[in-house]
Amino acid sequence: MKKFGFVTIGLLVALAIAIFASPFASSFPDGLEWVAEQTGFLHLSEGYAAWTKSPVPDYEMPGVGNPAAATALAGLIGTLAVFIVGFGLAKLMKSGKSGGSAA
């Protein structure tokens, strides 16, 4: 039961950070994008998207008028998605363990 409490507290902290801190994130480009712009090859990445339409473009939820609320909602959904995938993979890996030691 201790593991469940630890995971729950960790998820709640991550969700709080995603919801309350994400609206204050910098709108400036990250380091890789900045270097690509400075060295002149940023244009090479245009038009090669993995998806033609992102479900959450630029970390803002479509249809939400307030930009801070849209960013917070995107952070909430993204954090939950990563948690669900990670938790599912951990469960799969735990159930796949064999009882013996590896040689």
C-alpha positions, 0 to 999 in steps of 0.5 A: 500500500505504501507504493500506491501512496507514493505513486499517488502523491507523485502524480498529484505533485506532477499534476499540480506543477503541470496545471499551475506552472505551465501557464508561466512557461517561456514562450521563447524557443528552446535551445535546439530550436534557437541553435537551428535558427541561428545556424540557418537550418530551422527551415529544414524541419518545416513540413516534416511533421509526424502528424499533419494536425497536432491534437494540442498545437503549441501546448494550447487546447483548441477551443479554450479562449483563455491562453493560460487555461488552455496551456494548463489544460494541455499540461494536465492532459499531457501529464496524465497521458505520460503517467498512464503509458508509464504506469501501463508499461511498468505493469507489463514489465512487472508481470513479465518478470520470471521467478529465477535469476538471469545467468 
